[in-house]
Amino acid sequence: MILDQPALHEVGVHFRAAASAWDDLTAALLPDSVPLFAETRALMDRSYALFMQDAVGTLDERRANRTRLAALEAEAVGNFPLSDTEAAHLRANLRERVMAIHDVEKIAFDALIQVVGDL
């Protein structure tokens, strides 16, 4: 069976590195240094956790979170919390992170192809 191959351990290491890079990107998308972004991410994380815990029993809190998220969106549209320079720096940082994800995923997929090709 393919999953029993010891060589897949190294492949798994590469894919776990990719998952970690994706987690870093999600944190960078809404940095804690910007209060509006930090609150947005906290509400989104909380809603996800509530859904995973008890989708039906947490519906009221998740609805309240959606209402607050809509208010935060309206606030950001009316008064975006970053200057043009800060937004440009954020976009550059995100670009670097996306390219890093590309690089680590390429290594992971190349390793997977090598292992599968050797079977």
Order of alpha helices (4+ residues) and beta strands (2+ residues): alpha-alpha-alpha-alpha
